[in-house]
Amino acid sequence: MTTQTTRKTRWLTALTGILLFSLPLLSACGKTEAVNGAAAAGSGTSVGAAKEKIVVNLGIQGSTNLFSYARDKKIFEEAFAKAGAEVKWHEFASGPPHFEALASGRLDFGSVGGTPVVSAQTGGVDFKAIAVTGDGKKGNAIVLPKGSTIKDIKELRGKKIAVAKGSSAYNFLYRTLEAAGLKDSDVKIIQLQPDEAKPALDTGAIDAWSVWEPYITTAVVQSKASILVSGQELGVVAPGFLVARTQFTEQHPELTVLFLKTYEELRQYYTSHYDEVTDHFVKTKKVDKEIVSTVLKKSEPLLSPITPEFAKAHQDQADFLFNAGAITKKLDTSKVLESKFVEQALKELKEGK
């Protein structure tokens, strides 16, 4: 078996695991929430004339970010109530499970990294990436355990590296290895979710961890870990996106615009009141103030149309994954990128509508 075939087999095995990982989450979601997003959003009735409230299903991952703050403060609930709609929140551990929920009609909007977007398009999920939420430069890094003597990426040869399959950090790891002239076969990649990788880092069971915020800062502050390399140092632009179920955007374009307008108004407040937001998370989530403050400043959210620069960066990411054997077909990523709603939302906000 050739090296290329071996690498492709490893990538495909890992990506197959994305769907297997997401099924238990969606099963639990279905048992605990009797919400049929597809039926509610698919009535075809306008908001003003609706006899039955439209349910808008929002995805959330993590407990100290913009969506977490929004849920605590009921920001989207208030905005959509004025339009005669109801908001339901659904929690996910990472980006890939969002798309299983989108595909089944249980989710209408979510925020994810670029790698899950590529995987979802490869899998034929019907969705649109409707806005950019960040350039990804500060969002991913490879961290080392306390006392590590590794100083250079090339020193990872033969080392055990933990990473969550299908995550933005997964793509970052492979691009980091490529930049250093290493292959995946030169290192020992261990598939671990963050709650498993953190203890492994603390005990020295792994030599490095490719991960995203807030886990980067948490490892540095709590475990005295060090950062070997970050996306910013490598200059890797890996945009994150707000994603939406295509059917929902087609049937309720006005609610799609409302979602984006609400996000942007909240984003402006959120990024200009970091002290208040930090104190809120410290009080409500019982987290370390230094960690929260650092993470908020390192992962400032954006709301941007999908500019040519962001579109190119996303296409480059998909091409990289294809060339590495991670996905089975070459993609035209422009087919799932849709900026008209965010452009309309930003225009209306500028005009005071």
C-alpha positions as CSV (number, residue, x, y, z in Angstrom):
1,M,0.0,0.0,0.0
2,T,1.4,3.4,-1.0
3,T,2.0,6.3,1.4
4,Q,-0.7,8.3,-0.4
5,T,-3.2,5.4,-0.2
6,T,-2.4,5.0,3.5
7,R,-2.9,8.7,4.2
8,K,-6.2,8.7,2.2
9,T,-7.5,5.7,4.2
10,R,-6.7,7.5,7.5
11,W,-8.4,10.7,6.4
12,L,-11.5,8.9,5.2
13,T,-11.7,6.8,8.3
14,A,-11.5,9.9,10.4
15,L,-14.1,11.8,8.4
16,T,-16.5,8.8,8.5
17,G,-16.2,9.0,12.3
18,I,-17.6,12.6,12.2
19,L,-21.1,11.3,11.3
20,L,-20.8,8.4,13.9
21,F,-19.8,10.9,16.5
22,S,-22.8,13.2,15.8
23,L,-25.5,10.5,15.8
24,P,-25.7,10.1,19.6
25,L,-25.9,13.9,20.1
26,L,-28.8,14.2,17.7
27,S,-30.5,11.2,19.2
28,A,-30.3,12.8,22.6
29,C,-31.5,16.1,21.1
30,G,-34.5,14.4,19.6
31,K,-35.5,12.8,22.9
32,T,-35.3,15.9,24.9
33,E,-36.8,18.5,22.6
34,A,-40.1,17.9,20.8
35,V,-39.4,20.4,18.1
36,N,-39.8,19.8,14.4
37,G,-38.0,22.6,12.8
38,A,-38.7,21.5,9.3
39,A,-42.5,21.4,9.9
40,A,-42.5,24.7,11.8
41,A,-40.4,26.6,9.4
42,G,-41.9,24.9,6.3
43,S,-45.4,26.1,6.7
44,G,-44.9,28.6,3.9
45,T,-47.0,31.1,5.9
46,S,-45.8,34.7,6.2
47,V,-44.7,35.8,9.7
48,G,-47.5,38.4,10.0
49,A,-50.3,36.0,9.0
50,A,-49.0,32.9,10.8
51,K,-51.6,31.2,13.0
52,E,-49.0,29.0,14.5
53,K,-45.7,30.3,15.8
54,I,-42.7,29.6,13.6
55,V,-39.9,28.0,15.5
56,V,-36.3,29.2,14.8
57,N,-33.8,26.6,15.9
58,L,-30.3,27.9,16.8
59,G,-27.2,25.9,17.4
60,I,-24.7,26.6,20.1
61,Q,-21.3,25.1,21.1
62,G,-19.3,26.2,24.1
63,S,-20.3,28.2,27.2
64,T,-18.4,31.5,26.9
65,N,-19.0,33.0,23.5
66,L,-21.4,35.3,21.8
67,F,-24.2,32.8,21.4
68,S,-23.8,31.7,25.0
69,Y,-24.2,35.3,26.1
70,A,-27.1,35.8,23.7
71,R,-28.9,32.8,25.2
72,D,-28.4,33.9,28.7
73,K,-29.7,37.4,27.9
74,K,-32.5,36.1,25.6
75,I,-31.4,38.5,22.9
76,F,-32.7,36.4,19.9
77,E,-35.8,35.4,21.8
78,E,-36.8,39.0,22.2
79,A,-36.0,39.9,18.5
80,F,-37.9,37.0,17.0
81,A,-40.8,37.4,19.4
82,K,-41.5,40.8,17.8
83,A,-41.7,38.9,14.4
84,G,-44.1,36.3,15.8
85,A,-41.5,33.6,16.0
86,E,-40.1,31.4,18.8
87,V,-36.5,30.5,19.4
88,K,-35.2,27.1,20.5
89,W,-31.5,26.4,21.3
90,H,-29.7,23.1,20.6
91,E,-26.3,22.3,22.1
92,F,-23.5,20.6,20.2
93,A,-19.9,19.6,21.2
94,S,-18.4,20.7,17.9
95,G,-19.1,21.8,14.3
96,P,-19.8,18.6,12.5
97,P,-23.0,17.6,14.4
98,H,-24.5,20.9,13.4
99,F,-24.9,19.6,9.9
100,E,-26.6,16.4,10.9
101,A,-29.2,18.6,12.6
102,L,-29.4,20.9,9.6
103,A,-29.9,17.9,7.3
104,S,-32.7,16.5,9.4
105,G,-34.5,19.8,9.7
106,R,-33.9,20.2,13.5
107,L,-31.6,23.2,13.1
108,D,-31.9,26.5,11.1
109,F,-28.8,28.5,12.1
110,G,-25.4,27.7,13.6
111,S,-21.8,28.9,13.8
112,V,-19.0,26.6,12.8
113,G,-15.5,26.4,11.4
114,G,-14.5,26.0,7.8
115,T,-13.5,22.3,8.0
116,P,-17.1,21.1,9.0
117,V,-18.4,23.3,6.1
118,V,-16.2,21.5,3.6
119,S,-17.2,18.0,5.0
120,A,-20.9,18.9,4.9
121,Q,-20.7,20.1,1.3
122,T,-18.9,16.9,0.4
123,G,-21.7,14.9,2.1
124,G,-24.4,16.7,0.1
125,V,-26.0,18.5,3.1
126,D,-28.4,21.2,1.9
127,F,-27.2,24.4,3.6
128,K,-25.7,27.8,2.9
129,A,-22.8,29.6,4.6
130,I,-24.4,33.0,5.0
131,A,-21.7,35.2,6.7
132,V,-18.1,35.1,8.0
133,T,-17.6,35.2,11.7
134,G,-13.8,35.2,11.9
135,D,-10.6,34.7,9.9
136,G,-9.4,31.8,12.1
137,K,-5.9,33.1,12.5
138,K,-6.0,33.1,16.3
139,G,-8.5,30.4,16.7
140,N,-6.2,27.3,16.3
141,A,-2.9,26.3,17.7
142,I,-0.7,23.4,18.7
143,V,0.0,23.4,22.4
144,L,2.7,21.5,24.3
145,P,2.5,20.1,27.9
146,K,4.3,21.8,30.7
147,G,8.0,21.1,30.6
148,S,8.1,20.1,26.9
149,T,11.5,20.6,25.2
150,I,10.0,20.8,21.7
151,K,11.0,24.1,20.0
152,D,10.3,23.4,16.4
153,I,7.4,21.9,14.4
154,K,9.9,19.4,12.8
155,E,10.6,18.0,16.3
156,L,7.0,16.6,16.3
157,R,8.3,13.7,14.2
158,G,7.4,10.5,16.0
159,K,5.4,12.3,18.6
160,K,1.9,11.7,19.8
161,I,-0.5,14.5,18.8
162,A,-4.1,14.7,19.9
163,V,-6.8,16.4,17.8
164,A,-10.6,16.2,17.4
165,K,-11.6,14.7,14.1
166,G,-13.3,16.9,11.6
167,S,-12.6,20.1,13.6
168,S,-10.9,23.2,12.4
169,A,-7.9,22.1,14.5
170,Y,-7.7,18.9,12.4
171,N,-7.2,20.9,9.2
172,F,-4.7,23.2,11.0
173,L,-2.7,20.2,12.2
174,Y,-2.3,18.8,8.7
175,R,-1.4,22.2,7.2
176,T,1.1,22.7,9.9
177,L,2.7,19.4,9.2
178,E,2.8,20.1,5.5
179,A,4.5,23.5,6.1
180,A,7.2,21.7,8.1
181,G,7.7,19.1,5.4
182,L,6.2,16.3,7.5
183,K,3.6,13.7,6.5
184,D,0.8,12.4,8.8
185,S,2.7,9.1,8.8
186,D,5.7,10.9,10.4
187,V,3.7,11.6,13.6
188,K,1.2,9.6,15.8
189,I,-2.2,11.3,15.5
190,I,-4.6,10.4,18.3
191,Q,-8.3,11.2,17.8
192,L,-9.5,12.8,21.0
193,Q,-12.2,15.3,21.9
194,P,-11.2,18.2,24.1
195,D,-12.5,16.7,27.3
196,E,-10.3,13.7,26.7
197,A,-7.2,15.5,25.3
198,K,-6.9,18.0,28.2
199,P,-6.2,15.3,30.8
200,A,-3.9,13.5,28.4
201,L,-1.9,16.7,28.0
202,D,-1.8,17.2,31.8
203,T,-0.4,13.7,32.4
204,G,2.0,13.7,29.6
205,A,0.2,10.9,27.7
206,I,0.4,13.0,24.6
207,D,3.3,15.2,23.3
208,A,1.1,17.9,21.6
209,W,-2.5,18.9,21.1
210,S,-3.9,20.7,18.1
211,V,-7.0,22.6,19.3
212,W,-9.0,25.8,19.2
213,E,-10.1,28.5,21.6
214,P,-11.0,28.5,24.5
215,Y,-9.1,25.3,25.0
216,I,-5.8,26.9,24.0
217,T,-5.9,29.6,26.7
218,T,-7.3,27.2,29.2
219,A,-4.3,24.9,28.7
220,V,-1.9,27.7,28.9
221,V,-3.4,29.2,32.1
222,Q,-4.4,26.1,34.0
223,S,-1.8,23.6,32.8
224,K,1.1,25.9,32.1
225,A,1.1,24.6,28.5
226,S,3.0,26.4,25.8
227,I,2.1,27.3,22.3
228,L,4.3,25.7,19.6
229,V,2.6,27.4,16.7
230,S,-0.7,29.3,16.0
231,G,-2.6,30.0,12.8
232,Q,-1.6,33.6,13.1
233,E,2.1,32.7,13.0
234,L,1.6,30.4,9.9
235,G,-0.6,33.1,8.3
236,V,-3.3,30.5,7.7
237,V,-6.7,32.2,7.0
238,A,-9.4,29.7,7.8
239,P,-12.7,31.6,8.0
240,G,-15.5,30.5,10.3
241,F,-19.1,30.8,9.2
242,L,-22.7,31.3,10.2
243,V,-24.6,28.5,8.4
244,A,-28.3,28.1,7.6
245,R,-30.7,25.5,6.4
246,T,-31.4,26.3,2.8
247,Q,-35.1,25.6,3.0
248,F,-35.5,28.0,5.9
249,T,-33.7,30.9,4.1
250,E,-35.9,30.4,1.0
251,Q,-39.1,30.2,3.0
252,H,-38.2,32.9,5.5
253,P,-35.7,35.4,4.0
254,E,-37.0,38.1,6.3
255,L,-36.2,36.0,9.4
256,T,-32.8,35.2,8.0
257,V,-32.1,38.9,7.7
258,L,-33.5,39.4,11.2
259,F,-31.1,36.7,12.6
260,L,-28.1,38.5,11.0
261,K,-29.2,41.9,12.1
262,T,-29.7,40.7,15.7
263,Y,-26.3,39.0,15.6
264,E,-24.6,42.2,14.4
265,E,-26.2,44.4,17.0
266,L,-25.3,42.0,19.7
267,R,-21.7,41.6,18.3
268,Q,-21.2,45.4,18.5
269,Y,-22.3,45.5,22.1
270,Y,-20.4,42.3,23.0
271,T,-17.1,43.5,21.6
272,S,-17.4,47.0,23.2
273,H,-18.3,45.7,26.6
274,Y,-15.7,42.9,27.3
275,D,-15.4,43.7,30.9
276,E,-19.1,43.4,31.5
277,V,-19.3,40.2,29.4
278,T,-16.3,38.7,31.2
279,D,-17.9,39.4,34.6
280,H,-21.1,37.8,33.4
281,F,-19.3,34.6,32.4
282,V,-17.3,34.5,35.5
283,K,-20.4,34.8,37.6
284,T,-22.8,32.5,35.6
285,K,-20.3,29.8,34.3
286,K,-18.0,29.8,37.3
287,V,-14.9,30.1,35.1
288,D,-11.5,31.7,35.6
289,K,-11.5,35.4,34.9
290,E,-8.1,35.4,33.2
291,I,-9.1,32.7,30.9
292,V,-12.4,34.3,29.8
293,S,-10.8,37.7,29.4
294,T,-8.0,36.4,27.3
295,V,-10.3,34.2,25.1
296,L,-12.7,37.1,24.4
297,K,-9.9,39.4,23.3
298,K,-8.3,36.7,21.1
299,S,-11.4,35.5,19.4
300,E,-13.2,38.8,18.6
301,P,-16.2,37.9,16.4
302,L,-16.8,39.4,13.0
303,L,-19.9,39.7,10.8
304,S,-18.8,40.0,7.2
305,P,-20.0,39.2,3.8
306,I,-18.0,36.4,2.2
307,T,-15.5,38.6,0.4
308,P,-13.3,37.3,-2.4
309,E,-10.4,37.0,0.1
310,F,-12.5,34.8,2.5
311,A,-14.0,32.8,-0.4
312,K,-10.5,32.1,-1.8
313,A,-9.2,31.0,1.6
314,H,-12.2,28.6,2.0
315,Q,-11.6,27.2,-1.5
316,D,-7.9,26.8,-0.7
317,Q,-8.9,24.8,2.4
318,A,-11.2,22.5,0.4
319,D,-8.5,22.0,-2.2
320,F,-6.0,21.2,0.5
321,L,-8.3,18.6,2.0
322,F,-8.9,17.0,-1.4
323,N,-5.3,16.9,-2.3
324,A,-4.5,15.3,1.1
325,G,-7.2,12.6,0.5
326,A,-9.4,13.9,3.2
327,I,-12.5,14.3,0.9
328,T,-13.4,12.2,-2.1
329,K,-14.2,14.9,-4.6
330,K,-13.0,18.3,-5.6
331,L,-15.4,21.0,-4.5
332,D,-16.6,24.3,-5.9
333,T,-17.1,25.9,-2.5
334,S,-18.8,29.0,-4.0
335,K,-21.9,26.8,-4.5
336,V,-22.6,27.0,-0.7
337,L,-21.5,30.6,-0.1
338,E,-24.3,33.1,0.0
339,S,-23.8,36.8,1.0
340,K,-27.1,38.4,0.0
341,F,-28.7,38.0,3.4
342,V,-25.8,39.5,5.4
343,E,-25.4,42.3,2.8
344,Q,-29.1,43.1,3.2
345,A,-28.9,43.0,7.0
346,L,-25.9,45.3,7.2
347,K,-27.6,47.7,4.7
348,E,-30.7,47.9,6.8
349,L,-28.7,48.5,10.0
350,K,-26.8,51.3,8.3
351,E,-30.1,52.9,7.2
352,G,-31.5,52.5,10.7
353,K,-34.2,50.0,9.7
